[in-house]
């Protein structure tokens, strides 16, 4: 008897899951299906699990393909199970191709082609339908988004749009998407939401077009270059009861959320000063060093450095001054933005041609918080006091490229969980 084993969360069960189990069963005579616990999913970076473990197991059983269902709850269990159950074939979907090659030492490994054109017919009548996301843009950040999205339950990236159709088609082929187009309206007709990862100057236009088409929007920073444009987009989203989020990934990462919470708790007394620095010596041929109107250090990294300032010091600053070192083409190689508040101050330092220590320092009347570079990928920070022997250290996970956290909050808010909105509010986005 040929025994086959496969694993998955099987959350919000849909026909993609059904067909994977059907093909897995066809590989042998006896199929064992491992269903992961929510705790294990979270530990390996899978976020936003909706259905209970019992419900997910029942959905697997109802297909009739599983001869046996087991629970996966710890790292290394796959190798243990393959040996324990004398498995002949280990199989998972093709979106994990290569990830489980190490299992070949125990049995045959088969990557099953994923089901394209997955709708959510099976679960449309349930509370949380699968959200189909289309990507606008196919550059650096977009290539990180698609792999990160597979770690978020309840979402499928199914399409891509780029004015350069050839670029869209290559992107679609690479990530096995259903649709590649150079027409935004074609993409909007095929999705429930969009992720905008196009050049900075196009964000506002694409976001407005998507919102007017009644699609939820997750937009890379900067959302817009003018306050009135940002206000218009948030007003439009509110009027149409849509979710609009600006994708400054730091805002949604667990470590940064914890850091802000501790700072606001009074642990360091009254916050008086925030200094945030983010610099990188960028390739002089890249957009951020050549685009005279939309490039430069502040446009590229200012959203990140402004984030802790606006969240901790507020939007009601009294004075703001910019000082920059410019390149020969007028690009700001390094910019300091100095804020004065009624009872405090702040400093943003950003650059693409000058390198500085990339740290975040939050100063208070009873102590300070130090998050060392790269603080925007917050994994560790310290709370320090006058007594050098008194020091509190905090550690937090930052999984993958970190985009899964913003995607998870985006999906959760679409599903009606507006309690996630505090991490980065519309008011804060407009201020930036």
LINZI-V184143 format. One record per backbone hydrogen bond with DSSP energy under -0.5 kcal/mol. CO is the residue of the C=O (numbers start at 1). NH is the residue of the N-H. E is the energy in kcal/mol with one decimal. If there is no record, write none. Layout:
CO;NH;E + CO;NH;E
//
This chain:
1;3;-0.6 + 2;29;-2.7 + 2;30;-1.8 + 3;88;-2.3 + 3;89;-2.0 + 4;32;-2.9 + 5;91;-2.4 + 6;34;-3.2 + 8;36;-1.7 + 14;17;-0.7 + 14;18;-1.9 + 15;19;-2.7 + 16;20;-1.8 + 17;21;-2.3 + 18;22;-2.2 + 19;23;-2.4 + 20;24;-2.3 + 21;25;-2.4 + 22;26;-1.6 + 23;27;-0.6 + 24;27;-1.1 + 25;28;-1.4 + 30;4;-3.2 + 30;32;-0.5 + 31;67;-2.1 + 31;68;-1.5 + 32;6;-2.0 + 32;34;-0.5 + 33;35;-0.6 + 33;70;-2.6 + 34;8;-1.9 + 34;36;-0.5 + 35;72;-2.2 + 37;41;-2.4 + 38;42;-2.4 + 39;43;-1.9 + 40;44;-1.6 + 41;46;-3.4 + 42;45;-1.3 + 45;47;-0.6 + 47;153;-2.8 + 52;56;-2.2 + 53;57;-2.5 + 54;58;-2.2 + 55;59;-2.0 + 56;60;-1.7 + 57;61;-2.3 + 58;62;-2.3 + 59;63;-0.7 + 60;63;-0.9 + 60;66;-0.5 + 61;64;-1.4 + 68;33;-2.6 + 70;35;-2.6 + 71;73;-0.5 + 72;37;-2.1 + 74;77;-1.4 + 76;80;-1.6 + 77;81;-3.3 + 78;82;-2.4 + 79;83;-1.5 + 80;84;-2.8 + 81;85;-3.0 + 82;87;-2.6 + 83;86;-0.7 + 88;108;-2.2 + 89;5;-2.3 + 90;110;-2.7 + 92;112;-3.0 + 93;96;-1.8 + 94;97;-1.8 + 96;99;-2.1 + 96;100;-0.6 + 98;101;-1.3 + 100;103;-1.7 + 101;104;-2.0 + 102;105;-1.1 + 103;106;-2.1 + 103;107;-1.8 + 108;90;-3.2 + 110;92;-1.4 + 110;112;-0.7 + 112;94;-2.8 + 114;116;-0.6 + 117;119;-0.6 + 120;123;-0.6 + 120;124;-1.1 + 121;124;-0.6 + 123;126;-1.4 + 127;129;-0.6 + 130;132;-0.6 + 131;133;-0.6 + 131;156;-2.6 + 132;192;-3.0 + 132;193;-1.8 + 133;158;-2.0 + 133;159;-0.9 + 134;136;-0.5 + 134;195;-2.5 + 135;137;-0.7 + 135;161;-2.4 + 136;197;-3.2 + 139;143;-1.7 + 140;144;-0.6 + 141;144;-0.8 + 141;145;-1.5 + 142;146;-1.5 + 143;147;-0.5 + 144;148;-1.5 + 145;149;-2.2 + 146;150;-0.9 + 148;151;-1.7 + 149;152;-1.9 + 151;47;-3.1 + 151;153;-0.5 + 152;155;-0.9 + 154;131;-2.6 + 156;133;-3.0 + 156;158;-0.7 + 158;178;-1.6 + 158;179;-1.4 + 159;135;-2.6 + 160;181;-2.0 + 161;137;-2.8 + 163;165;-1.1 + 164;167;-0.7 + 164;168;-1.7 + 165;169;-2.6 + 166;170;-2.1 + 167;171;-2.1 + 168;172;-2.6 + 169;173;-2.3 + 170;174;-2.2 + 171;175;-2.0 + 172;176;-0.6 + 172;177;-2.2 + 173;176;-0.6 + 179;160;-1.8 + 181;162;-2.0 + 182;184;-0.6 + 183;186;-0.7 + 183;187;-1.6 + 184;188;-2.8 + 185;189;-1.6 + 187;190;-1.8 + 188;191;-0.9 + 192;216;-1.8 + 193;134;-2.3 + 194;196;-0.5 + 194;218;-2.5 + 195;136;-2.8 + 195;197;-0.7 + 196;220;-2.5 + 199;202;-2.2 + 200;203;-1.6 + 202;206;-2.3 + 203;207;-2.8 + 204;208;-2.5 + 205;209;-2.1 + 206;210;-2.4 + 207;211;-2.5 + 208;212;-2.5 + 209;213;-1.0 + 210;215;-2.0 + 211;214;-1.8 + 216;194;-2.4 + 217;219;-0.5 + 217;245;-2.4 + 218;196;-2.4 + 219;247;-3.9 + 226;230;-1.9 + 227;231;-2.7 + 228;232;-2.0 + 229;233;-2.1 + 230;234;-2.3 + 231;235;-2.3 + 232;236;-2.3 + 233;237;-2.4 + 234;238;-2.3 + 235;239;-2.4 + 236;240;-1.8 + 237;242;-3.1 + 238;241;-0.9 + 242;244;-0.5 + 243;217;-2.8 + 245;219;-2.8 + 245;247;-0.5 + 246;248;-1.8 + 247;221;-0.6 + 247;249;-1.1 + 248;251;-1.8 + 249;252;-1.2 + 249;253;-0.6 + 250;253;-1.2 + 253;257;-2.3 + 254;258;-2.3 + 255;259;-2.3 + 256;260;-2.6 + 257;261;-2.0 + 258;262;-2.4 + 259;263;-2.4 + 260;264;-2.4 + 261;265;-0.8 + 262;267;-1.1 + 263;266;-0.8 + 266;269;-1.7 + 268;366;-2.6 + 268;367;-1.0 + 270;365;-1.1 + 272;345;-2.2 + 273;363;-2.8 + 274;347;-2.6 + 275;361;-2.6 + 276;349;-2.6 + 278;351;-1.3 + 280;282;-1.5 + 283;286;-2.0 + 286;289;-1.7 + 286;290;-0.8 + 287;290;-1.0 + 287;291;-2.8 + 288;296;-2.8 + 290;292;-1.1 + 291;295;-2.2 + 296;300;-1.9 + 297;301;-2.7 + 298;302;-2.0 + 301;304;-0.6 + 301;305;-1.7 + 302;306;-2.5 + 303;307;-1.2 + 304;308;-0.8 + 305;309;-0.7 + 306;310;-3.0 + 307;311;-2.4 + 308;312;-2.0 + 309;313;-2.9 + 309;314;-0.6 + 310;314;-1.0 + 315;317;-1.2 + 319;340;-2.1 + 321;338;-3.0 + 323;336;-3.0 + 324;326;-0.6 + 325;333;-2.5 + 325;334;-1.3 + 327;330;-1.8 + 331;327;-3.3 + 331;333;-0.9 + 332;297;-2.9 + 333;352;-1.4 + 333;353;-2.2 + 333;354;-0.9 + 334;325;-2.7 + 335;350;-2.2 + 336;323;-2.3 + 336;338;-0.6 + 337;339;-0.5 + 337;348;-2.4 + 338;321;-2.2 + 339;346;-1.8 + 340;318;-3.0 + 340;319;-1.6 + 341;344;-0.9 + 344;341;-2.8 + 345;274;-1.1 + 346;339;-2.8 + 347;276;-2.6 + 348;337;-2.5 + 349;278;-2.5 + 350;335;-3.0 + 351;280;-2.1 + 352;282;-1.8 + 356;358;-0.5 + 357;359;-1.6 + 358;375;-0.7 + 359;277;-1.5 + 360;371;-2.7 + 361;275;-2.5 + 361;363;-0.6 + 362;369;-2.4 + 363;272;-3.1 + 363;273;-1.5 + 367;364;-2.3 + 368;384;-3.2 + 369;362;-2.4 + 370;372;-0.5 + 370;382;-2.4 + 371;360;-2.7 + 374;377;-2.0 + 375;378;-0.8 + 379;396;-2.6 + 381;394;-2.6 + 382;370;-2.6 + 382;384;-0.6 + 383;392;-2.6 + 384;368;-2.5 + 386;388;-0.8 + 387;390;-2.1 + 389;391;-0.9 + 390;385;-1.0 + 392;383;-2.8 + 394;381;-1.8 + 399;402;-1.8 + 402;405;-1.1 + 402;406;-0.7 + 403;407;-2.2 + 404;408;-2.3 + 405;409;-2.1 + 406;410;-2.4 + 407;411;-2.7 + 408;412;-2.6 + 409;413;-2.4 + 410;414;-1.9 + 411;415;-2.0 + 412;417;-2.8 + 413;416;-1.2 + 416;418;-1.5 + 417;420;-1.4 + 418;421;-1.8 + 419;422;-0.5 + 420;423;-1.5 + 421;424;-1.1 + 425;429;-2.2 + 426;430;-2.7 + 427;431;-2.1 + 428;432;-2.0
//
